[in-house]
Amino acid sequence: MKIKTILLGLLLTACTFTLTAQNDARSVVAQNPNMTGGIFTSYHYDASEDAPAPAGYKPFYISHYGRHGSRWHAGEYVYTHVLGWLADAAEKDALTDLGKDVYQRVKVLTEDATGRIGQLTPKGRAEHRGIAERMYRNYPEVFSTKGKRECVVEVRSTLVPRCIMSMQSFCERLKELNPAIELHPDLGERYLTYLFNVKNLNASREKCWSLINKFKEEKMQPERFLEALFDKEYAESLNGNEVMWLMYRLACITQDVDYLNISLYDLFTEDELYDMWLCGNVERYLEFGPSAEFGDAIAADARPLLNQIITDADDAMATGKRSAFLRFGHDVNVVPLIDLLDVEGMNARFEYGDYDTLLDSWRDSDVTPMATNMQFVFYRSKRSDEILVKVLHNEAPCRLPLPRDLFPYYRWSDFRDYYLPLTEE
C-alpha cells in the first residue's frame, strides 16, 4: 500500500498543522471535558475562512461520506450495569453522599435511554441538519435549480436506524432550503460492500482487543474513584476497572443528550479523566485507526468506498446527471477512509509502547466525533478542461500527499492517478 514512517519525530512534524490550533491534551481535559468523550464527542464545527477557488472555477459536484450523528449508547449494558451497581450499593447502604447523588443522575440517564439504545438523539438530527445547511450555503451552484437546472442528489445509507435517521435529517434540511432538489435515497445490502466493509477489522479484532485490554490494565487506577462512590468494603467487592470504565463511558454520552443537563465528569480527577481518555483513544486507534499493528489492513477496508467515490465522480462528470452523492455510515468506515487518503495530521503511525503520547498526535474526538464527514467538492471552469477537487474533513481542508501548489484545491487528475491504484485489491 502506501509508505509510512513510524519515526515519532516525523509523525509529530506531520501533525503540527492541526495540533498548533489545539491545546495539549492535558489542557483540554481542564478546559473542555466533553472533548475527552472520544467517539462519543458531539460534532464540533469550527468556522474558518475558505480560500477562494482559482479564477473562473465554480463548484458543480459534491461527494460525501458521513458518520451518523450523536446517539444513545449502542449497548444497553452501559446503562444497566452502572445502574445495577449503584442500586445494589444503595440497598446495602454502601453509597457515599456523592454515590447517592450519582445514583439519581444515572437513573435519569437510564430512563431516558430505555427503548432508544443506539438511536439518533435530537442533537444528532440537529448536527446533520447543520452540516446540510452549511453545504448548501457554501456551494449554492451545486444545489441551484435556477433556469430549470436539474439538481439530482443520490443518497445511500447503511441499514442501521441511526444512519437512516441521519440521512433523513440531512435530506430534510436540503429540501427545506430548496424544494426543487430531486433526492434519490436508497437502501439495501448491495450498498454495504462499500458503505460498511469491515472484513479486515473483524479479522483483526481478537489480537487488537488483546492489546487494548493490556493497555487498560496498565493505565487504569480505580481505587480513589470507587471509594468516592462506595464504602471501602463494597468498593473492594467490585471489579474496579470495569466499574470505572463504564462510568466513564456513561459520562461521555451525556453531551449527546444535553437536553437532560446532566454531567458525570465531576466524578473524575483531571488525571483520571486524562487516563480514561487515553485508554479510549488507544482503543479506537488500534481498532480502526492507523496503528502500526493493524493500520494497513484496516485502511484496506476503505478501498471499495474510495473506489466508489472516484467512479461515481467520473460518472457525474461524464453524464452531468448528478449534483451530489451523499452516503451515511459509521466511524469504523470513515476512519479507514481517512487513513487510506493519508490525511496529514490524522495519519500518525505508532506502535504499542509509544501510546502514552498518542493524544498529542491522534485524537479520536477530533478524527471521528459524532457526525464526522468527508466532503469532496469538485470545481470546473469554462476556460479549462481541468477539474479541481477540494477535500474536507469535518468541513476543514485536508492536506493530502499530492501537489499542493493550488492548496486547498487539488487537480482531479493528480488525485485520481494517485488514489485509484490504492483501491485495487
Secondary structure by P-SEA (a helix, b strand, c coil): cbbbbccaaaaaaaaaaaaaacccaaaaaaccccccccccccbbbbbcccccccccccccbbbbcccccccccccaaaaaaaaaaaaaaaaaccccaaaaaaaaaaaaaaaaaccccccccaaaaaaaaaaaaaaaaaccccccccccbbbbbbbbbcccaaaaaaaaaaaaaaaaacccbbbbbbcccccccccccaaaaaaaaaaaaaaaaaaaaaccccaaaaaacccaaaaaacaaaaaaaaaaaaaaaccccccccccccccccaaaaaaaaaaaaaaaaaacccccccaaaaaacaaaaaaaaaaaaaaaaacccccbbbbbbccccaaaaaaaacccccccccccccccccccccccccccccccbbbbbbbbbccccbbbbbbbcccccccccccccccccccaaaaaacccccccc
